[in-house]
Structures are given as structure tokens and as C-alpha cells.
Amino acid sequence: MSIETEAVYENGTLKLDHPLPLKEHQRVKVVIETTTTVARRNYGIIGWTGDLEVVRDLAMQPEQGILESP
């Protein structure tokens, strides 16, 4: 079985966003992948060579409609 969830690292502990459907003391394998913002994942896809923050700011402007997107 494979489960994917997100977590936050705080004070040496991973705090999961949701409970896991596991039995008490069940052994699991954990793979850690850090998440990135949408802007960072897509940086360079349109050939932009400028600052990442400029792209993020432009994409987040209300007239771009990104906040209403699914």
C-alpha cells in the first residue's frame, strides 16, 4: 500500500496533515521529498531568465485568475 500526505517539520518531528490508516506499531518505509511552490516548479518553463519572485508576483495578481483556478 502506498499513501501520500504532506507534513510540517517542527522541533525534530514530522507533523502530518492527516491521520494515517495504519495499525499501531505497524512498520513503514518513509521517503522524504521537500515540496516547492508552483512558481519554483515551473520556473524556466516559459524561458524566463529573470527573478523567480517577479514571476511569482505576476502570477498571483488577481487579474490572472490563479486564485480562482481549481
VEXLUMMAR-89708 format. One record per atom (N, C-alpha, C, O): residue in three letters; atom name; x, y, z. Coordinates in steps of 0.001 Angstrom, whole numbers, plus 500000, padded with zeros to 6 digits. Last residue first. Layout:
+------+------+--------+--------+--------+
| type | atom |      X |      Y |      Z |
+------+------+--------+--------+--------+
|  ALA |   CA |      X |      Y |      Z |
...
+------+------+--------+--------+--------+
***
This chain:
+------+------+--------+--------+--------+
| type | atom |      X |      Y |      Z |
+------+------+--------+--------+--------+
|  PRO |    N | 491028 | 525766 | 489932 |
|  PRO |   CA | 490909 | 524565 | 490778 |
|  PRO |    C | 492247 | 524048 | 491237 |
|  PRO |    O | 492310 | 523048 | 491952 |
|  SER |    N | 491365 | 529370 | 490223 |
|  SER |   CA | 491590 | 528114 | 489497 |
|  SER |    C | 491452 | 526927 | 490448 |
|  SER |    O | 491727 | 527058 | 491641 |
|  GLU |    N | 491293 | 531681 | 491613 |
|  GLU |   CA | 490003 | 531045 | 491353 |
|  GLU |    C | 490157 | 529701 | 490655 |
|  GLU |    O | 489180 | 528966 | 490509 |
|  LEU |    N | 493920 | 532488 | 491639 |
|  LEU |   CA | 493304 | 532160 | 492922 |
|  LEU |    C | 491950 | 531488 | 492736 |
|  LEU |    O | 491500 | 530781 | 493637 |
|  ILE |    N | 494478 | 533127 | 488993 |
|  ILE |   CA | 495076 | 531909 | 489555 |
|  ILE |    C | 494410 | 531516 | 490871 |
|  ILE |    O | 494341 | 530329 | 491190 |
|  GLY |    N | 493688 | 535404 | 487595 |
|  GLY |   CA | 492700 | 534380 | 487896 |
|  GLY |    C | 493235 | 533118 | 488540 |
|  GLY |    O | 492513 | 532124 | 488627 |
|  GLN |    N | 495016 | 537675 | 486945 |
|  GLN |   CA | 495482 | 536452 | 486288 |
|  GLN |    C | 494550 | 535270 | 486570 |
|  GLN |    O | 494606 | 534254 | 485877 |
|  GLU |    N | 494076 | 539692 | 488560 |
|  GLU |   CA | 493569 | 539657 | 487183 |
|  GLU |    C | 494045 | 538426 | 486405 |
|  GLU |    O | 493535 | 538156 | 485318 |
|  PRO |    N | 495530 | 539321 | 491001 |
|  PRO |   CA | 494122 | 538904 | 490867 |
|  PRO |    C | 493629 | 538808 | 489428 |
|  PRO |    O | 492836 | 537921 | 489111 |
|  GLN |    N | 498789 | 537938 | 490781 |
|  GLN |   CA | 497936 | 539119 | 490630 |
|  GLN |    C | 496497 | 538680 | 490352 |
|  GLN |    O | 496270 | 537768 | 489557 |
|  MET |    N | 500442 | 535754 | 490771 |
|  MET |   CA | 499493 | 535855 | 491878 |
|  MET |    C | 498608 | 537106 | 491792 |
|  MET |    O | 497756 | 537307 | 492657 |
|  ALA |    N | 502179 | 536108 | 488632 |
|  ALA |   CA | 501203 | 535015 | 488573 |
|  ALA |    C | 500119 | 535161 | 489640 |
|  ALA |    O | 498986 | 534730 | 489425 |
|  LEU |    N | 503797 | 538210 | 489592 |
|  LEU |   CA | 502954 | 538388 | 488407 |
|  LEU |    C | 501848 | 537336 | 488353 |
|  LEU |    O | 500699 | 537661 | 488054 |
|  ASP |    N | 505074 | 536950 | 491760 |
|  ASP |   CA | 504234 | 538131 | 491979 |
|  ASP |    C | 503294 | 538373 | 490801 |
|  ASP |    O | 502125 | 538706 | 490996 |
|  ARG |    N | 506501 | 534938 | 490385 |
|  ARG |   CA | 505505 | 534593 | 491394 |
|  ARG |    C | 504547 | 535759 | 491612 |
|  ARG |    O | 503332 | 535565 | 491644 |
|  VAL |    N | 508216 | 536500 | 488778 |
|  VAL |   CA | 507259 | 535593 | 488152 |
|  VAL |    C | 506144 | 535249 | 489139 |
|  VAL |    O | 504969 | 535264 | 488773 |
|  VAL |    N | 509684 | 537742 | 490815 |
|  VAL |   CA | 508923 | 538564 | 489868 |
|  VAL |    C | 507860 | 537706 | 489192 |
|  VAL |    O | 506718 | 538142 | 489048 |
|  GLU |    N | 510955 | 535576 | 492032 |
|  GLU |   CA | 509946 | 536320 | 492784 |
|  GLU |    C | 509102 | 537215 | 491881 |
|  GLU |    O | 507921 | 537426 | 492157 |
|  LEU |    N | 512839 | 534787 | 490098 |
|  LEU |   CA | 511724 | 533912 | 490432 |
|  LEU |    C | 510611 | 534667 | 491141 |
|  LEU |    O | 509435 | 534419 | 490875 |
|  ASP |    N | 514127 | 537076 | 487706 |
|  ASP |   CA | 513981 | 536702 | 489107 |
|  ASP |    C | 512717 | 535858 | 489342 |
|  ASP |    O | 511647 | 536191 | 488833 |
|  GLY |    N | 514626 | 535859 | 484343 |
|  GLY |   CA | 514664 | 536861 | 485404 |
|  GLY |    C | 514474 | 536247 | 486780 |
|  GLY |    O | 514643 | 535043 | 486972 |
|  THR |    N | 514255 | 534240 | 482277 |
|  THR |   CA | 515578 | 534169 | 482892 |
|  THR |    C | 515733 | 535186 | 484008 |
|  THR |    O | 516822 | 535363 | 484556 |
|  TRP |    N | 511759 | 532253 | 480904 |
|  TRP |   CA | 512042 | 533419 | 481737 |
|  TRP |    C | 513406 | 533244 | 482387 |
|  TRP |    O | 513679 | 532203 | 482985 |
|  GLY |    N | 510882 | 530088 | 479458 |
|  GLY |   CA | 512115 | 530729 | 479032 |
|  GLY |    C | 512475 | 531985 | 479812 |
|  GLY |    O | 513395 | 532708 | 479429 |
|  ILE |    N | 508816 | 528836 | 480592 |
|  ILE |   CA | 508492 | 529761 | 479500 |
|  ILE |    C | 509733 | 530529 | 479035 |
|  ILE |    O | 509623 | 531509 | 478299 |
|  ILE |    N | 510058 | 527338 | 482539 |
|  ILE |   CA | 509269 | 526635 | 481533 |
|  ILE |    C | 508914 | 527536 | 480352 |
|  ILE |    O | 508733 | 527052 | 479235 |
|  GLY |    N | 511293 | 528744 | 484557 |
|  GLY |   CA | 512075 | 528430 | 483376 |
|  GLY |    C | 511280 | 527771 | 482263 |
|  GLY |    O | 511779 | 527654 | 481144 |
|  TYR |    N | 509431 | 527337 | 487128 |
|  TYR |   CA | 510397 | 528375 | 486774 |
|  TYR |    C | 511215 | 527923 | 485565 |
|  TYR |    O | 511767 | 526823 | 485568 |
|  ASN |    N | 507738 | 525476 | 488137 |
|  ASN |   CA | 507571 | 525837 | 486737 |
|  ASN |    C | 508542 | 526912 | 486261 |
|  ASN |    O | 508474 | 527345 | 485111 |
|  ARG |    N | 508490 | 525203 | 490796 |
|  ARG |   CA | 508395 | 524002 | 489958 |
|  ARG |    C | 508358 | 524352 | 488477 |
|  ARG |    O | 508887 | 523609 | 487651 |
|  ARG |    N | 508264 | 527890 | 491679 |
|  ARG |   CA | 509585 | 527266 | 491605 |
|  ARG |    C | 509562 | 526024 | 490716 |
|  ARG |    O | 510505 | 525798 | 489957 |
|  ALA |    N | 505461 | 528270 | 491514 |
|  ALA |   CA | 506374 | 529142 | 490758 |
|  ALA |    C | 507741 | 528487 | 490612 |
|  ALA |    O | 508324 | 528522 | 489528 |
|  VAL |    N | 504534 | 526373 | 493326 |
|  VAL |   CA | 504187 | 526243 | 491909 |
|  VAL |    C | 505148 | 527069 | 491062 |
|  VAL |    O | 505598 | 526615 | 490009 |
|  THR |    N | 507122 | 525505 | 495696 |
|  THR |   CA | 505982 | 526301 | 495245 |
|  THR |    C | 505725 | 526034 | 493762 |
|  THR |    O | 506592 | 525535 | 493046 |
|  THR |    N | 507887 | 522188 | 496803 |
|  THR |   CA | 508262 | 523500 | 496311 |
|  THR |    C | 507002 | 524231 | 495864 |
|  THR |    O | 505948 | 523621 | 495682 |
|  THR |    N | 508705 | 519829 | 499376 |
|  THR |   CA | 507793 | 520403 | 498395 |
|  THR |    C | 508287 | 521774 | 497987 |
|  THR |    O | 509013 | 522437 | 498728 |
|  THR |    N | 511084 | 517199 | 499737 |
|  THR |   CA | 510628 | 518538 | 500090 |
|  THR |    C | 509723 | 519065 | 498989 |
|  THR |    O | 509941 | 518785 | 497811 |
|  GLU |    N | 510566 | 513940 | 500591 |
|  GLU |   CA | 510757 | 514819 | 499450 |
|  GLU |    C | 510256 | 516189 | 499865 |
|  GLU |    O | 509113 | 516323 | 500300 |
|  ILE |    N | 511424 | 510994 | 502186 |
|  ILE |   CA | 511227 | 512424 | 502383 |
|  ILE |    C | 511541 | 513165 | 501088 |
|  ILE |    O | 512640 | 513043 | 500547 |
|  VAL |    N | 509905 | 508000 | 502835 |
|  VAL |   CA | 510730 | 508692 | 501852 |
|  VAL |    C | 510413 | 510172 | 501983 |
|  VAL |    O | 509249 | 510564 | 501899 |
|  VAL |    N | 509683 | 505321 | 505047 |
|  VAL |   CA | 509424 | 506747 | 504853 |
|  VAL |    C | 510422 | 507299 | 503838 |
|  VAL |    O | 511630 | 507093 | 503964 |
|  LYS |    N | 507980 | 502340 | 505579 |
|  LYS |   CA | 509170 | 502945 | 504988 |
|  LYS |    C | 508821 | 504392 | 504675 |
|  LYS |    O | 507770 | 504660 | 504094 |
|  VAL |    N | 506704 | 500961 | 508653 |
|  VAL |   CA | 506546 | 501600 | 507351 |
|  VAL |    C | 507901 | 502077 | 506854 |
|  VAL |    O | 508851 | 502199 | 507628 |
|  ARG |    N | 505129 | 498752 | 510916 |
|  ARG |   CA | 506361 | 499286 | 510351 |
|  ARG |    C | 506079 | 499832 | 508961 |
|  ARG |    O | 505317 | 499248 | 508191 |
|  GLN |    N | 502743 | 499371 | 513413 |
|  GLN |   CA | 502986 | 498872 | 512062 |
|  GLN |    C | 504241 | 499532 | 511514 |
|  GLN |    O | 504403 | 500747 | 511634 |
|  HIS |    N | 501963 | 500320 | 515889 |
|  HIS |   CA | 503268 | 499642 | 515797 |
|  HIS |    C | 503542 | 499038 | 514424 |
|  HIS |    O | 504487 | 498261 | 514279 |
|  GLU |    N | 498568 | 500274 | 514975 |
|  GLU |   CA | 499554 | 500654 | 515990 |
|  GLU |    C | 500784 | 499748 | 515874 |
|  GLU |    O | 500643 | 498530 | 515772 |
|  LYS |    N | 497920 | 500440 | 511464 |
|  LYS |   CA | 497755 | 499786 | 512765 |
|  LYS |    C | 498853 | 500266 | 513709 |
|  LYS |    O | 499946 | 500623 | 513267 |
|  LEU |    N | 496830 | 503330 | 509577 |
|  LEU |   CA | 497795 | 502284 | 509910 |
|  LEU |    C | 497476 | 501685 | 511274 |
|  LEU |    O | 496851 | 502323 | 512122 |
|  PRO |    N | 495913 | 505657 | 507980 |
|  PRO |   CA | 495142 | 504441 | 508238 |
|  PRO |    C | 496068 | 503245 | 508501 |
|  PRO |    O | 496081 | 502278 | 507741 |
|  LEU |    N | 496925 | 508736 | 509559 |
|  LEU |   CA | 497182 | 507661 | 508614 |
|  LEU |    C | 496375 | 506413 | 508974 |
|  LEU |    O | 496172 | 506136 | 510156 |
|  PRO |    N | 495589 | 512080 | 509723 |
|  PRO |   CA | 495926 | 510789 | 510333 |
|  PRO |    C | 496132 | 509727 | 509254 |
|  PRO |    O | 495569 | 509823 | 508163 |
|  HIS |    N | 497173 | 514846 | 508006 |
|  HIS |   CA | 496018 | 513987 | 508233 |
|  HIS |    C | 496465 | 512711 | 508947 |
|  HIS |    O | 497614 | 512298 | 508790 |
|  ASP |    N | 499588 | 516189 | 508073 |
|  ASP |   CA | 498384 | 516966 | 507838 |
|  ASP |    C | 497124 | 516172 | 508162 |
|  ASP |    O | 496112 | 516754 | 508551 |
|  LEU |    N | 502017 | 515370 | 510601 |
|  LEU |   CA | 501239 | 515033 | 509407 |
|  LEU |    C | 499995 | 515891 | 509308 |
|  LEU |    O | 499412 | 516277 | 510321 |
|  LYS |    N | 504951 | 516574 | 511583 |
|  LYS |   CA | 503535 | 516712 | 511946 |
|  LYS |    C | 502718 | 516500 | 510681 |
|  LYS |    O | 502721 | 517347 | 509788 |
|  LEU |    N | 507977 | 515197 | 512470 |
|  LEU |   CA | 507094 | 515463 | 511342 |
|  LEU |    C | 505660 | 515484 | 511837 |
|  LEU |    O | 505199 | 514519 | 512447 |
|  THR |    N | 510291 | 516737 | 514707 |
|  THR |   CA | 509203 | 515798 | 514474 |
|  THR |    C | 508418 | 516196 | 513237 |
|  THR |    O | 508212 | 517382 | 512978 |
|  GLY |    N | 512067 | 518733 | 515403 |
|  GLY |   CA | 512584 | 517382 | 515224 |
|  GLY |    C | 511534 | 516330 | 514941 |
|  GLY |    O | 511847 | 515139 | 514934 |
|  ASN |    N | 510407 | 521064 | 515467 |
|  ASN |   CA | 511119 | 520591 | 516656 |
|  ASN |    C | 511542 | 519132 | 516561 |
|  ASN |    O | 511394 | 518376 | 517521 |
|  GLU |    N | 508632 | 520150 | 512635 |
|  GLU |   CA | 508681 | 521058 | 513787 |
|  GLU |    C | 509391 | 520393 | 514953 |
|  GLU |    O | 509023 | 519296 | 515375 |
|  TYR |    N | 507736 | 519894 | 509359 |
|  TYR |   CA | 508797 | 519507 | 510287 |
|  TYR |    C | 508888 | 520553 | 511389 |
|  TYR |    O | 509186 | 521716 | 511116 |
|  VAL |    N | 504625 | 518866 | 508165 |
|  VAL |   CA | 505478 | 520002 | 508514 |
|  VAL |    C | 506493 | 519511 | 509537 |
|  VAL |    O | 506143 | 518793 | 510474 |
|  ALA |    N | 503398 | 516966 | 505361 |
|  ALA |   CA | 503688 | 517161 | 506775 |
|  ALA |    C | 504549 | 518403 | 506935 |
|  ALA |    O | 505121 | 518916 | 505973 |
|  GLU |    N | 501130 | 515219 | 503183 |
|  GLU |   CA | 502109 | 516260 | 503459 |
|  GLU |    C | 502268 | 516419 | 504962 |
|  GLU |    O | 501384 | 516052 | 505736 |
|  THR |    N | 500978 | 511938 | 501723 |
|  THR |   CA | 500426 | 513023 | 502518 |
|  THR |    C | 501507 | 514070 | 502712 |
|  THR |    O | 502679 | 513817 | 502430 |
|  GLU |    N | 500238 | 508904 | 500246 |
|  GLU |   CA | 500963 | 510160 | 500085 |
|  GLU |    C | 500249 | 511236 | 500875 |
|  GLU |    O | 499043 | 511429 | 500717 |
|  ILE |    N | 500757 | 505484 | 500499 |
|  ILE |   CA | 499991 | 506634 | 500971 |
|  ILE |    C | 500850 | 507864 | 500765 |
|  ILE |    O | 502042 | 507864 | 501071 |
|  SER |    N | 500476 | 502229 | 499273 |
|  SER |   CA | 501204 | 503489 | 499207 |
|  SER |    C | 500269 | 504615 | 499623 |
|  SER |    O | 499131 | 504694 | 499160 |
|  MET |    N | 500851 | 498823 | 500000 |
|  MET |   CA | 500000 | 500000 | 500000 |
|  MET |    C | 500889 | 501230 | 500000 |
|  MET |    O | 501932 | 501258 | 500654 |
+------+------+--------+--------+--------+
***
